[in-house]
Amino acid sequence: MAIRNNRLTADEYKEQFSDIRPPFETNDAALVEANRCLYCYDAPCTKSCPTGIDVPKFIKQITTENLRGAAYTILVSNIMGGGCAKVCPVEKLCEGACVYNLMEEEAIPIARLQRFATERAIQEQWPLFTRKPSTGKKVAIIGAGPSGLSCAHALSREGVDVTIYEKESKGGGLMTYGIAAYKVTPQFCQEEVDYITSIGGIDIVYNQELGKNISLEILQNSYDAVYLAFGVGLARQLGIPGEQLHGVVDAISFIYDIRTKGYPAIPVGDQVAVIGMGMTAIDAATQAKRLGAKEVTLVYRRTQQEMPCTEAELNIAKLDGCKIVWLAAPKEITGEDGKATQLVCNVVKLDAAGIPVATGEIITFAVDMVIKAAGQMPFEELVSGNQLDNNKGRVIIDGHSTTSIKGVFAGGDCVNGGKEVVDAVQAGKDSAKAILQYLF
C-alpha cells in the first residue's frame, strides 16, 4: 500500500472528472422535457425551493423558446441559479416535490432545465439586470461565497456600493473550493462570479481575511453597514488516537487541494477509508476513487436511514465502486513508522433514542489513507473575538439578519452551521433586504 500522486494519464483524469450530469445535447431534448410539465397551480416545486424560483414559469418560457425570459425568472430569485442547477440536492427539493413522483413517473428534470436556461446567460454575460444610480451608501461584505455574492448583487441593484473582502484568491466560496470537481468546474465558478459582479458597483478584494488583514472595527468605521458571510470551514476532529499519523487528512482540505492544485498533484492511497456520510464525505470518497485509489470504503456510525447525503449522492459513490459500512464508529487509527495502516472501529447499534452504542464487537480496516468527513465547525474563536453573540460559534441573529452589534448583519453558513448553497443564497437575499431597510 502506498500514497502516491499522478496515478493516471491526462486523458484519464479528464474522463474521470468530466461533467457527471451533462446538459441537454440538443434544444429539442430540452423542449421535450419542458413540455411534460403540468404547470401545477400550487407549484410544489416552487414551494420546496429555498429561493422561491417560479419553476412552472421558467419552464413555460423554455417551451416558447424565450430563453432570456427563463434565465431572468431563475436568476431574479436565485442569482446563483446556474451553479445551484449543478450542485443542489434537487431530489429532496424541487424534483422531489414534483407531482409526477405521485404518479410513479419520472419527475421533470428541473435542474437540467434550469441549467439549460442559465448557462448561456452566464457564459455570454447577458445583461438581464440594471443597476439603479448610486445612492452613496457603502456596505462591506466578508466572504465572496454564495451568501455574500447574493447579498452583494441584491444591494448593488438598489444602488448600494459594495466591497467584498475574500480570504481566498478567487470568489465563489464553497462552489469554487468545496464541491467535487465533476459537479462544477473552476471555470464555471469564475464565470458565475464574473456574471454576478458584471452589474457593477461590486468590488471584490481578494486575500483579505477577517481577523488577520482586516478588522470588524475598521469596517464599521468605513462603511454604512457590514454583512458577515464567512461560512464555516474548520474540520471537526474525531477525537481518537492516531489522528496525527501520516495519511490521515480532513475532507475539506482534500477537496480544497483538488480544486486548487490539480488532479496529478493530489496524493491518494491504495486503500482509503472515508469517515462520514454527508455530501462532503461522498465527494471525498468518489474523488479519491477517481484519482486512482484501488479501494475506498465509506464508514458511518448510523444506518442508511439517518445518512445526511441524498440517495442520489450515495448511488454516485456506489457506481464508482466505493464500499459502504454502516453502524461502525471509529475507535482508533493505528500505524507503523508514523504512517496509518489500520482503522479500528466499534460495531454499534442504535438505542431507542437513536444514539450509537458499542456492541463490544470490533471491525478493522487495512488503510494507507483515512479521510475525515465528520462535519465542519464554526469559526468560534473569530466570532467570539469580535464580541458577537453566538451559540458555540454560530452567529446569533434576530429575524432581520441583525447581529448583537448595530449595523452588523450576518447570514449563511456562519449562522446556520452549514446548509445547502441555495440556503446561503436565500440568506443573502434576506439580509440584503434587512440592510436596505436599515440604510434607508
Legacy VTK file of the C-alpha trace (Angstrom):
# vtk DataFile Version 3.0
C-alpha trace
ASCII
DATASET POLYDATA
POINTS 440 float
0.000 0.000 0.000
1.258 3.463 -0.793
0.115 7.057 -1.038
1.068 8.379 -4.446
0.105 11.174 -6.800
-0.005 11.367 -10.592
-1.560 7.897 -10.862
-3.429 8.469 -14.136
-2.769 9.893 -17.584
-4.040 13.344 -18.558
-6.834 11.774 -20.634
-7.844 9.516 -17.747
-8.077 12.471 -15.353
-10.185 14.325 -17.896
-12.522 11.359 -18.287
-12.807 10.676 -14.549
-13.671 14.278 -13.714
-15.928 15.097 -16.655
-19.396 16.516 -16.020
-21.362 13.910 -14.082
-24.702 15.434 -15.089
-24.165 16.636 -18.659
-26.526 19.250 -20.148
-29.136 18.520 -22.782
-27.391 17.658 -26.043
-29.947 19.484 -28.176
-32.571 22.193 -27.770
-35.218 19.690 -28.852
-34.318 17.384 -25.973
-34.858 20.236 -23.519
-38.156 21.196 -25.170
-39.455 17.632 -24.922
-38.862 17.572 -21.178
-40.176 21.107 -20.660
-43.405 20.249 -22.437
-44.056 17.431 -19.957
-44.573 19.992 -17.164
-48.141 20.202 -15.858
-47.719 23.817 -14.611
-49.345 22.985 -11.285
-51.379 25.896 -9.906
-49.909 25.435 -6.429
-46.438 24.509 -7.768
-44.970 22.260 -5.039
-41.608 22.547 -6.822
-41.562 26.307 -6.223
-42.645 25.894 -2.608
-39.784 23.477 -1.967
-37.134 25.824 -3.383
-35.496 27.874 -0.593
-35.106 30.787 -3.019
-38.662 30.502 -4.376
-37.824 30.178 -8.069
-41.043 30.208 -10.126
-40.353 26.823 -11.712
-43.517 26.469 -13.869
-42.975 29.957 -15.262
-39.391 29.429 -16.382
-40.243 26.006 -17.830
-43.137 27.561 -19.766
-40.743 30.223 -21.060
-38.432 27.466 -22.291
-41.292 25.852 -24.219
-41.877 29.163 -26.017
-38.119 29.426 -26.670
-37.890 32.547 -24.513
-34.541 31.576 -23.021
-33.699 35.075 -21.814
-37.016 35.286 -20.013
-36.439 31.872 -18.439
-32.945 32.863 -17.293
-34.283 36.079 -15.755
-37.084 34.241 -13.930
-34.495 31.957 -12.335
-31.765 34.488 -11.614
-34.039 37.176 -10.189
-34.876 34.700 -7.420
-31.504 32.964 -7.244
-28.568 34.842 -8.752
-26.543 31.623 -8.417
-29.217 29.598 -10.172
-26.673 28.370 -12.698
-24.430 26.832 -10.061
-27.336 25.558 -7.994
-28.602 23.718 -11.076
-25.403 21.666 -10.868
-24.999 21.135 -7.114
-28.433 21.400 -5.457
-29.819 18.222 -3.845
-32.876 18.508 -6.072
-34.032 15.033 -5.072
-35.129 16.428 -1.706
-36.155 19.849 -3.049
-37.858 20.791 -6.333
-37.636 17.470 -8.182
-38.519 15.568 -5.042
-41.714 17.636 -4.800
-42.717 17.132 -8.446
-46.228 15.662 -8.707
-45.014 13.118 -11.224
-43.467 11.261 -8.279
-47.013 10.621 -7.009
-47.905 9.135 -10.394
-44.881 6.837 -10.284
-43.474 8.609 -13.323
-40.119 10.280 -13.742
-40.046 13.776 -12.278
-39.459 16.766 -14.516
-35.647 17.248 -14.748
-35.885 20.730 -13.252
-32.160 21.063 -12.561
-31.169 20.261 -16.131
-33.797 22.659 -17.465
-32.557 25.321 -15.060
-29.033 24.734 -16.299
-30.279 24.922 -19.898
-31.850 28.318 -19.200
-28.952 29.869 -17.287
-25.744 28.515 -18.786
-25.735 30.710 -21.894
-26.754 33.749 -19.875
-23.729 33.283 -17.636
-21.231 32.303 -20.306
-22.286 35.090 -22.670
-22.848 37.603 -19.844
-26.403 38.530 -20.809
-27.263 41.915 -19.209
-30.510 40.847 -17.555
-30.261 43.256 -14.602
-29.948 47.025 -14.398
-28.331 48.816 -11.500
-30.032 51.881 -10.041
-27.946 55.073 -9.705
-25.528 55.032 -6.797
-27.080 56.149 -3.530
-23.732 56.923 -1.928
-24.271 54.204 0.672
-21.444 51.691 1.154
-21.609 48.162 2.543
-18.732 45.797 3.344
-19.267 42.061 2.977
-16.973 39.419 4.477
-16.872 36.417 2.168
-17.388 36.058 -1.589
-19.294 32.814 -1.280
-22.942 32.204 -2.277
-24.381 34.218 0.618
-22.025 37.161 0.191
-22.429 37.291 -3.581
-26.216 37.020 -3.341
-26.354 39.870 -0.831
-23.953 41.976 -2.897
-25.983 41.611 -6.085
-29.262 42.468 -4.366
-27.709 45.554 -2.757
-25.994 46.711 -5.933
-29.233 46.510 -7.894
-30.590 49.114 -5.475
-27.622 51.453 -5.980
-25.572 50.487 -2.919
-21.803 50.315 -3.438
-20.435 47.003 -2.169
-16.920 45.876 -1.315
-16.443 42.163 -0.644
-13.419 41.027 1.353
-12.464 37.449 0.466
-9.700 35.437 2.155
-9.078 33.223 -0.900
-7.673 34.275 -4.275
-10.957 33.526 -6.073
-14.618 34.098 -5.349
-17.389 31.524 -5.150
-16.690 30.096 -1.704
-17.961 26.549 -1.361
-18.796 26.403 -5.079
-15.187 27.090 -6.024
-13.326 25.290 -3.246
-15.568 22.725 -1.566
-17.525 20.692 -4.120
-16.489 17.721 -6.269
-14.814 18.795 -9.495
-17.071 16.573 -11.621
-20.118 18.570 -10.467
-18.927 22.076 -11.218
-15.708 23.247 -12.844
-13.476 26.098 -11.620
-14.018 27.757 -14.994
-17.785 27.845 -14.498
-17.385 29.143 -10.944
-15.289 32.028 -12.244
-17.820 32.761 -14.994
-20.617 32.844 -12.433
-18.716 35.243 -10.162
-17.932 37.451 -13.177
-21.589 37.436 -14.169
-22.772 38.463 -10.712
-20.264 41.312 -10.484
-20.897 42.484 -14.058
-23.877 44.507 -12.816
-21.348 46.998 -11.435
-20.951 48.504 -8.003
-19.367 45.333 -6.587
-15.652 45.275 -5.850
-14.031 42.061 -4.581
-10.769 42.423 -2.673
-9.015 39.064 -2.503
-6.586 37.593 0.037
-8.174 39.608 2.840
-9.169 37.637 5.937
-11.189 38.969 8.848
-9.069 38.994 11.983
-5.804 38.990 10.025
-5.756 41.567 7.231
-8.894 43.463 8.200
-10.837 44.120 11.392
-14.543 44.427 12.036
-13.981 47.704 13.886
-12.290 49.340 10.898
-15.028 48.134 8.554
-17.712 49.533 10.853
-15.996 52.923 10.778
-15.534 52.853 6.989
-18.909 51.556 5.799
-22.572 52.213 6.475
-23.176 48.513 7.230
-21.288 45.226 7.355
-22.530 41.797 6.294
-20.776 38.705 7.675
-20.878 35.749 5.294
-17.644 33.912 6.075
-19.283 30.490 6.337
-17.778 27.551 8.192
-14.695 25.584 7.359
-12.949 24.141 10.369
-12.875 20.359 10.108
-14.383 18.534 13.051
-11.855 16.248 14.700
-12.668 12.647 15.580
-11.024 12.758 18.998
-9.490 9.292 18.649
-5.879 8.075 18.890
-3.901 8.115 15.662
-5.320 11.237 14.024
-1.817 12.673 13.793
-0.478 9.795 11.666
0.718 10.406 8.117
-2.063 9.590 5.671
-4.857 10.961 7.873
-6.378 14.077 6.278
-9.608 16.017 6.571
-12.061 16.032 3.660
-12.245 19.826 3.475
-8.502 20.117 2.860
-8.529 17.142 0.491
-11.246 18.658 -1.721
-9.687 22.125 -1.456
-6.375 20.768 -2.735
-8.077 19.011 -5.654
-9.714 22.301 -6.636
-6.562 24.396 -6.318
-3.580 22.179 -7.175
-4.897 19.994 -9.990
-5.522 16.259 -10.106
-1.969 14.919 -10.696
-0.623 16.793 -7.652
-3.012 15.191 -5.167
-1.659 12.144 -3.335
-4.116 9.327 -2.722
-3.759 5.914 -1.114
-4.442 2.438 -2.421
-6.836 1.621 0.421
-8.794 4.649 1.582
-11.340 4.901 4.392
-13.681 7.902 4.483
-15.371 8.614 7.806
-18.812 10.190 7.449
-21.816 10.060 5.133
-22.613 13.667 4.289
-22.222 15.337 0.892
-18.592 16.188 1.678
-17.851 12.569 2.570
-19.349 11.381 -0.720
-17.380 13.985 -2.679
-14.157 12.958 -0.946
-14.755 9.240 -1.442
-15.723 9.430 -5.103
-12.853 11.750 -5.948
-10.351 9.514 -4.142
-11.588 6.633 -6.287
-11.388 8.732 -9.442
-7.850 9.834 -8.534
-6.755 6.205 -8.658
-7.412 4.645 -5.232
-7.862 0.895 -5.559
-10.359 0.562 -2.728
-12.473 3.220 -0.983
-14.693 2.431 1.997
-17.211 4.839 3.496
-17.636 4.225 7.233
-20.720 5.580 9.031
-21.820 5.114 12.634
-25.524 5.118 11.846
-27.806 3.438 9.309
-28.755 4.460 5.803
-31.985 5.976 7.128
-30.012 8.573 9.130
-27.421 9.478 6.478
-27.179 13.225 5.704
-26.480 12.736 1.989
-29.196 12.041 -0.561
-29.904 8.685 -2.159
-28.661 10.061 -5.469
-25.320 11.027 -3.904
-24.970 7.599 -2.294
-25.596 5.997 -5.673
-22.750 8.008 -7.189
-20.391 6.509 -4.625
-21.742 3.006 -5.231
-21.434 3.346 -9.013
-17.841 4.463 -8.547
-17.174 1.224 -6.677
-16.991 2.635 -3.160
-17.873 0.214 -0.369
-20.273 1.210 2.405
-20.046 0.040 6.023
-22.934 1.050 8.304
-23.018 1.065 12.115
-19.272 1.368 12.568
-17.824 4.066 14.843
-14.094 4.879 14.579
-12.192 3.904 17.719
-8.561 4.479 16.745
-6.139 4.668 13.839
-3.026 2.553 14.217
0.162 2.744 12.234
3.759 1.801 11.626
6.690 4.205 11.245
4.320 7.121 11.704
2.051 6.043 8.830
-1.582 4.944 9.120
-2.078 1.233 8.498
-5.376 0.337 10.176
-8.686 1.948 11.069
-10.230 0.246 14.090
-13.977 0.698 14.607
-16.542 -0.307 17.184
-19.524 -2.114 15.734
-22.513 -0.215 17.136
-26.281 -0.396 17.312
-28.759 2.442 17.743
-30.595 2.638 21.049
-34.202 3.809 21.462
-33.064 7.440 21.229
-31.105 6.774 18.028
-27.719 7.064 19.750
-24.970 4.660 18.598
-23.980 2.223 21.361
-20.973 -0.103 21.136
-21.825 -3.797 20.898
-18.380 -4.986 22.008
-17.520 -6.220 18.543
-14.556 -4.672 16.691
-14.031 -4.323 12.942
-10.667 -3.399 11.436
-9.851 -1.965 8.009
-6.427 -2.048 6.376
-5.736 1.503 5.181
-2.960 3.743 3.988
-5.192 6.828 3.931
-8.043 7.996 6.159
-10.205 10.960 5.140
-12.161 12.558 7.972
-15.542 13.946 6.900
-17.301 14.176 10.245
-18.652 17.667 9.660
-17.467 21.255 9.936
-17.301 23.619 12.859
-17.949 27.374 13.009
-15.102 29.839 13.466
-15.799 30.137 17.185
-12.606 31.997 18.059
-13.170 34.553 15.295
-16.796 35.122 16.256
-16.147 35.383 19.981
-13.133 37.599 19.410
-15.348 40.145 17.701
-17.799 40.211 20.639
-20.639 38.786 18.548
-23.370 36.925 20.397
-23.083 33.322 19.309
-24.045 29.754 20.013
-20.864 27.669 20.012
-19.512 29.803 17.191
-22.709 30.215 15.209
-23.524 33.900 14.924
-26.857 34.711 16.549
-29.176 36.977 14.558
-32.712 38.234 15.007
-35.497 37.897 12.438
-33.923 40.637 10.331
-30.404 39.185 9.966
-29.157 41.611 12.617
-26.354 40.587 14.970
-25.774 41.833 18.503
-23.726 44.709 17.047
-25.635 47.593 15.472
-25.090 47.869 11.731
-23.555 44.411 11.501
-25.601 41.697 9.789
-24.896 38.011 9.185
-26.236 35.086 7.204
-25.474 31.785 5.538
-23.340 29.021 6.985
-21.797 31.190 9.715
-25.335 31.427 11.136
-26.911 28.073 10.251
-23.793 25.957 10.735
-23.659 24.657 7.183
-26.656 24.025 4.943
-27.019 23.926 1.153
-25.732 26.515 -1.320
-29.306 27.504 -2.119
-29.984 28.241 1.570
-26.960 30.544 1.643
-28.228 32.377 -1.428
-31.599 32.972 0.220
-29.881 34.169 3.397
-28.023 36.708 1.286
-31.292 37.952 -0.217
-32.971 38.208 3.183
-30.003 40.060 4.624
-29.860 42.490 1.710
-33.500 43.372 2.360
-32.752 43.949 6.054
-29.697 46.072 5.228
-31.676 48.211 2.798
-34.309 48.833 5.480
-31.522 49.789 7.882
-29.845 52.148 5.405
-32.944 53.882 4.100
LINES 1 441
440 0 1 2 3 4 5 6 7 8 9 10 11 12 13 14 15 16 17 18 19 20 21 22 23 24 25 26 27 28 29 30 31 32 33 34 35 36 37 38 39 40 41 42 43 44 45 46 47 48 49 50 51 52 53 54 55 56 57 58 59 60 61 62 63 64 65 66 67 68 69 70 71 72 73 74 75 76 77 78 79 80 81 82 83 84 85 86 87 88 89 90 91 92 93 94 95 96 97 98 99 100 101 102 103 104 105 106 107 108 109 110 111 112 113 114 115 116 117 118 119 120 121 122 123 124 125 126 127 128 129 130 131 132 133 134 135 136 137 138 139 140 141 142 143 144 145 146 147 148 149 150 151 152 153 154 155 156 157 158 159 160 161 162 163 164 165 166 167 168 169 170 171 172 173 174 175 176 177 178 179 180 181 182 183 184 185 186 187 188 189 190 191 192 193 194 195 196 197 198 199 200 201 202 203 204 205 206 207 208 209 210 211 212 213 214 215 216 217 218 219 220 221 222 223 224 225 226 227 228 229 230 231 232 233 234 235 236 237 238 239 240 241 242 243 244 245 246 247 248 249 250 251 252 253 254 255 256 257 258 259 260 261 262 263 264 265 266 267 268 269 270 271 272 273 274 275 276 277 278 279 280 281 282 283 284 285 286 287 288 289 290 291 292 293 294 295 296 297 298 299 300 301 302 303 304 305 306 307 308 309 310 311 312 313 314 315 316 317 318 319 320 321 322 323 324 325 326 327 328 329 330 331 332 333 334 335 336 337 338 339 340 341 342 343 344 345 346 347 348 349 350 351 352 353 354 355 356 357 358 359 360 361 362 363 364 365 366 367 368 369 370 371 372 373 374 375 376 377 378 379 380 381 382 383 384 385 386 387 388 389 390 391 392 393 394 395 396 397 398 399 400 401 402 403 404 405 406 407 408 409 410 411 412 413 414 415 416 417 418 419 420 421 422 423 424 425 426 427 428 429 430 431 432 433 434 435 436 437 438 439
